[in-house]
Structure formats: C-alpha cells, structure tokens
Amino acid sequence: MTLKWLSSYAPVDEEFDNVSLLLHGDGTNGSTTIVDSSSRFKAVTVVGDAQISTAQSKFGGSSIAFDGSGDELTSQSSSENNFGTDDWTIEFWILSTQTTRVDPFGWNYSYQNPGWASLILNLNGSSMSWYENVNQRINATNTGWNNGSWNHVAITRSGNSVRMFLNGTQVGLTYTTSFSYGANPSGFIVGNVSDKTGGQGPLDGYIDDLRITKGVARYTSNFTPPTAPFPDLSPSGRVTIEDNSLDVDARQYIINVEEQDGQPLESGVRTAINDFVVGCKSDGIWNAIKSSCILAGARTLDGALVPLVGGAPTPNNFVSGDYDRETGIKGNTSNKSIDTNYAIPSGDQNNVHGAVWCSEVMSPLGNILFGNSDGAGLGAYPSNANAYVLACNTSGANTVSSTNIGNATGIISISRTSSANYSYKISTISGTLSVTSVAPLAASVRVLSGVGANAYNSNARVAFYSFGESLDLAKLDTRVSNLMTAIGAAIP
C-alpha cells in the first residue's frame, strides 16, 4: 500500500494512541483556554494567571506562561493517569530564568498520599531531582541546564528502571523501582507542584509541548531532542492512495484539503465527504457539477476554499474568523464575496444550475446569495421575509412567494432544462417558473454577492456551493443535507 503523505504534513506518532496528555500551548496571546491535543481530549483547568503567551515559544509561536505566583494547570481526572507499574514517558520544553527551586510537574495529590511523584528542578546549581512518594530517588548536579533558554526535560520508566534526561542526555543514575505510580489518581499538575508537596517552587517561566505517554518508555538512552512539535496523529489516521474504501475523486479532494490545512481531517469528516461524492455519482448528478466547494469540514479557511470540482475560487476580504467548520463562511454587506471563476458556457443556455447551502440567514433581506449580473442572468436573493427573487438565464428576475421563505436555511437552488421554464428548490419549497431563457452572461458567478455596481453583498453564511449543468435539485438537496449533518456530527 502506497501512502500519500506530503512533507508539509505534521509527522505521525507511532505511539499516539498511548498519549494521555498533549499540551502544545498554542493559541491567542492571553487566552486561558489550554487544549489537550491527545486523542483523549482531557479538560485542563487553569489556576491563577496561567495563560497562553506569544512572548516565548519553542514551537508554534506561543507557549504556556506561569508568573511564579499561584499559577498552575490541572488535568481532568482519568484512569489513564494511573500508571501502576507500566512503562511511561513524561517530557516537555521549559524556559525559566529562576535560580531557585522549581517544581514544574507531578501528580495532583495531597502531600504523602500513595502514588505521589514529582519532578523537581532545583535551578540553583543546575540540579534536577525525581521524587517518588516524598523520597528523592534521582538527583543530578551540574546537569548543563541552560538558564534563560529552552530545555527539553524527559523522565521515563522502562520496566523497573527510571531515567531522567536533560536536552537528550541522561542525567543522574538510573533508579530501579517496583513502585506503583498513581493509585486513585485525580490528575496531573503543571507549573506549581509545590502547592501539593509543601515545598517552594512555583514556576516563573514557560512550558511548551508537554506530552505524557502511558505504556511506552520513549527514551532509554541518550537521544536527539525533538526538532518539531509533537505530532497529533497516529499512522492509522493517514490517507492512502490505494485505499479502495475511498472514491478516487473524494480521496484526491481530501488530500488537497489536508495539504492546505497542514493536518488531517477527522475520519468522520472524510467519510462524510466520500459518502457525498459517491452519493452524487449514484444519483447521476456528479457530472453536472462543474464548479463546487464544500465550505465546511476543513480545519482552516484555506482548506475550505479548496475546490471539490472545477478551478479554485477567489475569496475577497475574508479572514479566518469568518469561517466556522460546521456552518461555513459568513459574508458581510459591503465587500466580502467568493468569485467562483466559473462562467456559464455559451452553449448551456438551457442546461444550467446554481445552488448554495445557506446555514445562516441574512439581515437585512434583499442582498444576493449568488449571481453573475446586476439582477439578471443567474442569481438568487430573498427580497423580503416571504419572497425570493430568482433568475436563471433570463432577461429579468422572477419572484417566488411563500410564508417565511425569505428566512429559509438549507438549499437555495435553481436549474434549467428547457427554454420555456426552470425549476427551483428553496429549503422545503420547490416548483417551476415559466420564463423564456436568454443567452448566458459571460461574467463568472459570485457567492454572497452579485456582479457589477449593484453587487448587494450578503451577510448570510453558506457552507456549500455548486454551479454547472442542469440537475435534479431534490437529489442535490438530500446529498448536501446529509453531508452537513455528518460533518457536524464528526467535528468534536
């Protein structure tokens, strides 16, 4: 089996399924939301002024800052915190200018309770110690600690051997133990173990990329410290070129999105995309789709703008905050729109469709969801709370009225197969309009906007668009509805 694994992706961790806590320290400066990136998704509680800081980082542009006065993190209680006599690895990057004792990590216990253990860094003299149930078991002096710089610290247990490493070099002697770590655990504590041990050593500094692995001693001899952030992915999460469970078009789209995101999609999101493509092909509507984006599911705005079919769109004035993975991209009433770069071919006067999936209605009503002209050609917008104005290769607009139709969410779509009429589907409302077709306009279709002087940008939120040849709107509606439901269920 040949793997499609691009160099721009984060590497995989062969032991990721054994990672019980992974704190990258990534986020917005000043944020107190500390995310566990392991597959366990443990809640992390912030105490004091501990927060994300962009002042220092080893990787990713930020780290977790502690000010030396009551700051700490505690992890959610879990049986995974009970190591017993299993192998394990605790490791993190730490930066501090302190010359006094620092206790940056341990189990969250009251002093002398069974299973208590702590790493104590005594920076006065560059010593490091590992304590086991109040007893010092490993002590190392003249360790080569780089005060004021980033240091990689690791403690491992392999069988009955506990070792301590600084910047990849073992410090202190190997300690032999039969001790069971973590009876009735409540959680780990980071930054201020002294609160629990009765000692003096809250951290005034930064921690980045803290990882705890249960069941694996990653280091048993000297090693090269990590040169990149710890991976968030196990090998089982990789997309494979020869994976016959994925449709070829869905697989290539997923690979393209993940390359833009720089990380993989959840398996459930991949399945939702694959089911959509396979379903469209089964329904006989896939080949009619000539320009389309799934504006949801991807981890980033750039990933969301990867085309499912056709050429890449041109986004205008969007920022990452305009994108939500479950509900799509939100416009505004002034300058935000998506140019699909798709113009209806001149030969498709009576063979055309246009559709968007609207997940959030606009206010005020009257602005355009999609269009390629100043009110003629191809377009759709709610004129008021009870009416939609539609055009499909026509010289003028046509109105469809129904109670609350202007506030509809879901599919907003039109399709023409005849010179005399065209069909529409607006949420649960469907029907036919009798109007003669005209030659298609040359301008490319825009989403969340029209074209020209009267663009009337919309501040609605859309999660999908499709343009191309005529198709069965009811079938497209079902497929997109299922896609959005599945994406929403797959995103944590």
C-alpha positions as CSV (number, residue, x, y, z in Angstrom):
1,M,0.0,0.0,0.0
2,T,1.5,3.4,-1.0
3,L,1.0,6.2,1.4
4,K,0.2,9.7,0.2
5,W,1.9,11.7,3.0
6,L,3.2,15.1,1.9
7,S,6.2,16.8,3.5
8,S,4.0,19.7,4.5
9,Y,2.0,17.5,6.9
10,A,2.9,17.1,10.5
11,P,4.6,13.8,11.0
12,V,2.8,10.9,12.6
13,D,3.5,9.5,16.1
14,E,3.7,5.7,16.1
15,E,2.7,5.8,19.8
16,F,0.0,8.5,19.5
17,D,-2.8,6.2,20.7
18,N,-0.9,5.9,24.0
19,V,-0.6,9.6,24.6
20,S,-2.7,10.5,27.6
21,L,-2.0,14.3,27.6
22,L,-0.6,16.6,25.0
23,L,-0.4,20.4,25.6
24,H,1.1,22.3,22.7
25,G,0.4,25.7,24.3
26,D,-0.9,27.1,21.0
27,G,-3.5,29.8,20.9
28,T,-4.1,33.6,21.1
29,N,-2.0,35.7,23.4
30,G,-3.6,36.0,26.8
31,S,-6.0,33.1,26.3
32,T,-6.7,30.9,29.3
33,T,-8.0,28.0,27.1
34,I,-5.4,25.3,27.2
35,V,-6.2,22.5,24.8
36,D,-5.3,18.8,25.2
37,S,-4.4,17.6,21.7
38,S,-4.2,14.0,22.6
39,S,-6.9,11.6,21.4
40,R,-8.3,11.6,25.0
41,F,-9.3,15.3,24.9
42,K,-8.9,15.8,28.6
43,A,-10.2,19.1,30.2
44,V,-7.4,21.3,31.5
45,T,-8.2,23.7,34.4
46,V,-6.3,27.0,34.7
47,V,-5.4,28.3,38.1
48,G,-4.2,31.8,38.8
49,D,-2.8,33.7,35.9
50,A,-1.5,30.8,33.8
51,Q,-2.2,31.6,30.1
52,I,-1.1,31.4,26.5
53,S,1.7,33.8,25.7
54,T,3.3,34.7,22.4
55,A,6.3,36.3,24.3
56,Q,8.2,33.0,24.2
57,S,7.8,29.7,22.2
58,K,9.7,26.7,21.3
59,F,7.3,25.7,18.5
60,G,4.1,27.2,17.1
61,G,4.6,30.9,18.1
62,S,3.3,30.6,21.7
63,S,3.6,28.7,24.9
64,I,2.1,28.4,28.4
65,A,3.2,31.2,30.7
66,F,3.4,31.0,34.5
67,D,4.3,34.1,36.7
68,G,5.6,32.3,39.8
69,S,2.7,33.2,42.0
70,G,-0.1,30.7,42.3
71,D,-0.2,29.7,38.6
72,E,-0.8,26.1,37.6
73,L,-2.7,23.7,35.3
74,T,-4.5,20.6,36.4
75,S,-5.7,17.9,34.1
76,Q,-9.0,16.1,34.1
77,S,-9.2,13.0,36.4
78,S,-8.8,9.8,34.5
79,S,-7.8,6.2,35.0
80,E,-5.1,6.8,32.3
81,N,-3.3,8.9,35.0
82,N,-2.8,5.6,36.9
83,F,0.5,4.3,35.5
84,G,0.8,1.5,38.0
85,T,4.0,-0.4,37.2
86,D,3.6,0.2,33.4
87,D,6.3,2.0,31.3
88,W,5.7,5.7,30.7
89,T,7.3,8.9,29.4
90,I,6.9,12.5,30.7
91,E,8.5,15.2,28.6
92,F,8.2,18.9,28.0
93,W,10.2,22.0,27.0
94,I,10.7,24.6,29.7
95,L,12.2,28.1,29.8
96,S,13.0,29.9,33.1
97,T,15.5,32.4,34.4
98,Q,14.9,31.3,38.0
99,T,17.9,30.4,40.2
100,T,15.8,28.9,42.9
101,R,13.9,25.6,43.1
102,V,11.2,25.0,40.5
103,D,8.6,22.1,40.7
104,P,7.0,22.1,37.3
105,F,5.3,18.7,37.1
106,G,3.7,16.0,39.3
107,W,0.6,14.1,40.1
108,N,-2.2,16.1,41.7
109,Y,-2.2,14.7,45.2
110,S,-2.1,15.8,48.7
111,Y,1.4,15.5,50.2
112,Q,2.5,11.9,51.0
113,N,-0.6,10.3,49.5
114,P,0.1,6.9,47.8
115,G,1.3,7.3,44.2
116,W,2.6,10.9,44.6
117,A,5.6,11.7,42.4
118,S,7.2,14.9,41.2
119,L,9.9,16.2,39.0
120,I,11.8,18.9,40.9
121,L,14.2,21.2,39.1
122,N,16.5,22.9,41.5
123,L,18.0,25.5,39.2
124,N,20.3,26.8,42.0
125,G,23.3,24.9,40.9
126,S,21.6,23.4,37.8
127,S,20.5,20.3,39.8
128,M,17.5,18.1,38.9
129,S,15.7,15.6,41.1
130,W,13.0,13.0,40.7
131,Y,10.9,12.4,43.8
132,E,8.8,9.3,44.4
133,N,6.3,9.4,47.3
134,V,8.3,12.2,49.1
135,N,11.6,10.4,48.7
136,Q,14.3,11.7,46.4
137,R,15.2,8.8,44.1
138,I,17.3,10.5,41.4
139,N,19.5,13.6,42.0
140,A,21.8,15.1,39.3
141,T,24.1,18.1,39.7
142,N,25.9,20.1,37.1
143,T,23.4,19.0,34.5
144,G,24.2,21.6,31.9
145,W,20.9,23.4,32.4
146,N,20.7,26.4,30.0
147,N,19.2,29.1,32.2
148,G,17.1,31.5,30.2
149,S,16.9,29.2,27.2
150,W,14.6,26.3,26.2
151,N,15.5,23.0,27.8
152,H,13.9,19.6,26.9
153,V,13.2,17.6,30.0
154,A,12.2,13.9,30.0
155,I,11.6,11.2,32.6
156,T,10.9,7.6,31.5
157,R,10.2,4.3,33.1
158,S,11.2,1.1,31.3
159,G,10.4,-2.0,33.3
160,N,11.7,-1.2,36.7
161,S,14.2,1.4,35.5
162,V,13.5,5.1,35.8
163,R,15.8,7.6,34.0
164,M,15.9,11.4,33.7
165,F,17.1,13.3,30.7
166,L,18.0,16.9,30.0
167,N,18.3,18.0,26.4
168,G,18.6,14.4,25.3
169,T,21.4,13.4,27.7
170,Q,20.7,11.2,30.7
171,V,21.4,13.0,34.0
172,G,21.8,11.2,37.3
173,L,21.8,7.5,37.8
174,T,19.2,5.0,36.7
175,Y,16.9,4.2,39.5
176,T,15.4,0.7,40.0
177,T,11.9,0.6,41.5
178,S,8.9,-1.6,41.8
179,F,6.8,1.4,42.8
180,S,3.2,1.7,41.5
181,Y,2.6,5.2,40.3
182,G,-0.8,6.8,40.6
183,A,-3.1,4.9,42.9
184,N,-6.6,6.5,42.7
185,P,-5.3,9.4,40.6
186,S,-7.1,12.7,40.2
187,G,-4.9,14.3,37.6
188,F,-1.6,15.8,36.7
189,I,-0.4,19.2,37.8
190,V,1.8,21.5,35.8
191,G,3.7,24.6,36.9
192,N,3.3,24.6,40.7
193,V,3.6,21.2,42.3
194,S,4.9,22.9,45.5
195,D,1.3,23.7,46.4
196,K,0.8,19.9,46.9
197,T,4.2,19.0,48.3
198,G,4.6,21.7,50.8
199,G,7.8,22.9,49.1
200,Q,8.7,26.1,47.5
201,G,8.9,26.1,43.7
202,P,6.2,27.7,41.6
203,L,7.4,28.2,38.0
204,D,8.1,31.7,36.8
205,G,8.6,30.9,33.1
206,Y,7.2,29.0,30.2
207,I,6.3,25.4,29.2
208,D,5.8,24.3,25.6
209,D,4.8,20.9,24.1
210,L,4.2,18.8,27.2
211,R,3.5,15.2,26.4
212,I,2.7,12.2,28.6
213,T,2.7,8.7,27.2
214,K,1.4,5.8,29.2
215,G,2.7,2.3,28.4
216,V,5.8,3.5,26.4
217,A,9.3,4.4,27.5
218,R,10.3,6.6,24.5
219,Y,13.9,7.1,25.7
220,T,16.1,4.6,27.4
221,S,19.5,6.1,26.3
222,N,20.7,9.4,25.1
223,F,18.7,10.9,22.2
224,T,18.3,14.0,20.0
225,P,15.6,16.2,21.4
226,P,12.6,16.9,19.2
227,T,13.1,19.4,16.4
228,A,9.3,20.0,15.7
229,P,6.1,20.0,17.6
230,F,4.9,16.6,18.8
231,P,2.5,15.0,16.2
232,D,-1.2,15.0,16.7
233,L,-1.8,11.9,14.5
234,S,-1.3,8.1,14.6
235,P,-0.4,6.2,11.5
236,S,-4.0,4.9,11.3
237,G,-5.2,8.4,10.5
238,R,-3.3,8.7,7.2
239,V,-5.0,8.8,3.9
240,T,-3.7,6.2,1.5
241,I,-3.5,6.4,-2.3
242,E,-4.5,2.8,-2.6
243,D,-7.3,2.9,-0.1
244,N,-10.2,1.4,-2.0
245,S,-12.7,2.4,0.6
246,L,-12.5,6.0,-0.7
247,D,-13.8,7.1,-4.1
248,V,-11.0,8.4,-6.2
249,D,-12.4,11.9,-6.5
250,A,-13.2,12.1,-2.9
251,R,-9.8,10.9,-1.9
252,Q,-8.0,13.4,-4.1
253,Y,-10.1,16.2,-2.6
254,I,-9.4,15.1,0.9
255,I,-5.7,15.0,0.2
256,N,-5.8,18.5,-1.2
257,V,-7.7,19.9,1.8
258,E,-5.4,18.2,4.3
259,E,-2.4,19.7,2.4
260,Q,-3.9,23.2,2.8
261,D,-4.8,22.6,6.4
262,G,-1.4,21.1,7.3
263,Q,-3.1,18.4,9.3
264,P,-5.6,15.5,8.7
265,L,-9.3,15.7,8.9
266,E,-11.3,13.6,11.3
267,S,-12.2,10.1,9.9
268,G,-15.9,11.1,10.2
269,V,-15.4,14.2,8.1
270,R,-13.5,12.1,5.5
271,T,-16.4,9.6,5.5
272,A,-19.0,12.4,5.1
273,I,-17.1,13.8,2.0
274,N,-16.7,10.3,0.5
275,D,-20.4,9.5,1.0
276,F,-21.4,12.8,-0.6
277,V,-19.3,12.2,-3.7
278,V,-20.4,8.5,-4.0
279,G,-24.0,9.5,-3.5
280,C,-23.9,12.2,-6.2
281,K,-22.4,9.7,-8.6
282,S,-25.0,7.1,-7.7
283,D,-27.8,9.7,-8.2
284,G,-26.4,10.7,-11.7
285,I,-25.8,14.3,-10.7
286,W,-22.0,14.3,-10.2
287,N,-21.0,15.1,-13.8
288,A,-23.3,18.1,-13.9
289,I,-21.4,19.8,-11.1
290,K,-18.7,21.9,-12.8
291,S,-17.7,24.3,-10.0
292,S,-18.2,23.5,-6.3
293,C,-16.7,24.0,-2.9
294,I,-17.6,22.3,0.4
295,L,-17.2,25.4,2.6
296,A,-17.3,23.4,5.8
297,G,-15.4,20.5,7.4
298,A,-11.9,21.7,6.7
299,R,-9.8,22.9,9.6
300,T,-8.9,26.2,8.0
301,L,-10.3,28.8,5.8
302,D,-7.8,27.9,3.1
303,G,-8.8,24.3,3.3
304,A,-12.5,25.2,3.0
305,L,-11.7,27.1,-0.3
306,V,-10.2,24.0,-1.9
307,P,-12.4,23.2,-4.9
308,L,-14.3,19.9,-4.9
309,V,-14.9,20.3,-8.6
310,G,-13.5,22.9,-11.0
311,G,-11.0,25.7,-10.6
312,A,-10.0,27.4,-7.4
313,P,-12.3,30.3,-6.3
314,T,-11.0,33.7,-5.4
315,P,-12.1,34.8,-1.9
316,N,-12.5,38.5,-1.3
317,N,-11.7,40.1,2.1
318,F,-12.4,37.0,4.2
319,V,-10.4,36.4,7.4
320,S,-10.1,33.2,9.5
321,G,-12.8,34.4,11.9
322,D,-15.4,34.4,9.1
323,Y,-15.1,30.6,8.9
324,D,-16.7,28.0,11.0
325,R,-16.1,24.3,10.4
326,E,-19.7,23.3,10.9
327,T,-21.6,26.2,9.4
328,G,-19.3,27.6,6.7
329,I,-18.2,31.1,5.6
330,K,-20.0,34.3,6.6
331,G,-20.2,37.4,4.3
332,N,-20.9,41.0,5.1
333,T,-23.0,43.7,3.4
334,S,-20.0,45.6,1.9
335,N,-17.0,43.7,0.5
336,K,-16.9,40.0,1.2
337,S,-17.6,37.5,-1.6
338,I,-16.4,34.5,-3.4
339,D,-15.7,34.7,-7.1
340,T,-16.1,31.1,-8.3
341,N,-14.2,31.9,-11.5
342,Y,-16.9,29.8,-13.3
343,A,-18.8,31.4,-16.1
344,I,-21.8,29.6,-17.7
345,P,-20.6,28.3,-21.1
346,S,-22.4,29.9,-24.1
347,G,-23.8,26.6,-25.2
348,D,-25.5,26.0,-21.8
349,Q,-28.4,28.4,-22.3
350,N,-30.9,25.7,-21.3
351,N,-28.6,23.5,-19.4
352,V,-27.6,25.2,-16.1
353,H,-27.9,25.0,-12.4
354,G,-26.9,27.1,-9.4
355,A,-27.1,26.2,-5.7
356,V,-25.8,27.3,-2.3
357,W,-26.4,25.8,1.2
358,C,-27.4,28.6,3.5
359,S,-26.7,27.8,7.1
360,E,-27.5,31.3,8.5
361,V,-30.0,33.8,7.0
362,M,-29.0,37.3,6.2
363,S,-30.1,40.6,7.7
364,P,-31.2,42.8,6.0
365,L,-33.0,40.8,3.4
366,G,-32.6,41.8,-0.2
367,N,-28.9,41.0,-0.7
368,I,-27.6,38.4,-3.1
369,L,-26.7,34.8,-2.2
370,F,-25.3,34.1,-5.7
371,G,-25.3,35.9,-9.0
372,N,-23.4,36.8,-12.2
373,S,-25.1,40.1,-13.2
374,D,-26.8,43.2,-11.9
375,G,-30.1,41.3,-11.2
376,A,-30.4,39.3,-14.5
377,G,-28.6,36.2,-15.7
378,L,-28.2,33.6,-12.9
379,G,-29.0,34.7,-9.3
380,A,-31.0,34.3,-6.1
381,Y,-31.8,36.5,-3.2
382,P,-34.6,36.9,-0.7
383,S,-36.4,40.2,-1.3
384,N,-38.3,40.1,2.0
385,A,-39.4,37.6,4.6
386,N,-41.9,36.0,2.3
387,A,-40.4,36.0,-1.1
388,Y,-37.3,35.0,-3.1
389,V,-36.2,36.6,-6.3
390,L,-34.6,34.1,-8.8
391,A,-33.1,34.3,-12.2
392,C,-31.8,31.5,-14.5
393,N,-30.5,32.7,-17.8
394,T,-33.4,35.2,-18.0
395,S,-33.5,38.8,-19.0
396,G,-35.3,39.7,-15.8
397,A,-35.9,38.4,-12.3
398,N,-38.9,36.3,-11.1
399,T,-40.4,36.1,-7.6
400,V,-41.4,33.1,-5.6
401,S,-43.6,33.7,-2.6
402,S,-44.4,31.6,0.4
403,T,-44.7,32.2,4.1
404,N,-41.2,32.8,5.7
405,I,-39.5,31.7,2.5
406,G,-37.1,34.6,2.7
407,N,-35.8,33.4,6.1
408,A,-35.1,29.9,4.8
409,T,-32.0,28.0,5.5
410,G,-30.8,24.9,3.7
411,I,-30.5,24.7,-0.1
412,I,-31.3,27.7,-2.3
413,S,-31.2,26.4,-5.9
414,I,-32.3,26.8,-9.5
415,S,-32.0,24.5,-12.6
416,R,-33.0,25.0,-16.2
417,T,-33.5,22.1,-18.7
418,S,-35.9,24.0,-21.1
419,S,-36.0,27.3,-23.0
420,A,-39.5,27.8,-21.6
421,N,-39.1,27.3,-17.8
422,Y,-36.8,26.4,-15.0
423,S,-37.2,24.7,-11.6
424,Y,-36.2,25.9,-8.1
425,K,-35.9,24.5,-4.6
426,I,-35.7,26.8,-1.6
427,S,-35.4,24.9,1.6
428,T,-38.5,22.7,1.6
429,I,-40.3,24.8,-1.1
430,S,-40.0,23.6,-4.8
431,G,-41.7,24.4,-8.1
432,T,-41.3,25.7,-11.6
433,L,-41.2,29.2,-13.1
434,S,-42.4,29.7,-16.7
435,V,-40.0,32.2,-18.3
436,T,-38.1,32.2,-21.6
437,S,-34.3,31.7,-21.5
438,V,-31.7,34.1,-22.9
439,A,-28.0,33.5,-23.7
440,P,-25.9,33.1,-20.5
441,L,-23.9,36.1,-19.4
442,A,-20.1,35.9,-19.6
443,A,-19.4,37.1,-16.1
444,S,-18.3,34.4,-13.5
445,V,-20.7,33.6,-10.8
446,R,-20.1,35.0,-7.3
447,V,-21.3,33.7,-4.0
448,L,-22.5,36.1,-1.2
449,S,-22.6,38.8,-3.9
450,G,-23.8,39.8,-7.3
451,V,-21.6,41.3,-10.0
452,G,-21.2,44.9,-11.0
453,A,-22.3,48.1,-9.5
454,N,-25.3,46.6,-7.7
455,A,-23.5,43.7,-6.1
456,Y,-25.6,43.8,-2.9
457,N,-23.2,41.7,-0.8
458,S,-24.9,39.4,1.6
459,N,-24.0,38.7,5.3
460,A,-25.5,35.3,5.2
461,R,-23.4,32.2,6.0
462,V,-23.0,29.5,3.3
463,A,-21.5,26.0,3.7
464,F,-21.6,24.8,0.1
465,Y,-22.0,25.9,-3.5
466,S,-22.4,24.2,-6.8
467,F,-22.8,25.6,-10.3
468,G,-22.8,23.8,-13.7
469,E,-25.3,21.9,-15.9
470,S,-28.9,21.2,-15.0
471,L,-29.5,18.5,-12.4
472,D,-32.2,17.1,-10.0
473,L,-32.3,19.7,-7.2
474,A,-34.1,17.4,-4.8
475,K,-31.3,14.8,-5.1
476,L,-28.6,17.5,-4.6
477,D,-30.6,18.8,-1.6
478,T,-30.6,15.4,0.0
479,R,-26.9,14.8,-0.6
480,V,-25.8,18.2,0.8
481,S,-28.2,17.9,3.8
482,N,-26.7,14.5,4.7
483,L,-23.2,15.9,4.2
484,M,-23.7,18.8,6.6
485,T,-25.3,16.6,9.2
486,A,-22.4,14.2,9.0
487,I,-19.8,16.9,9.2
488,G,-21.5,18.4,12.2
489,A,-21.5,15.0,14.0
490,A,-17.9,14.3,13.2
491,I,-16.4,17.5,14.5
492,P,-15.5,17.3,18.2
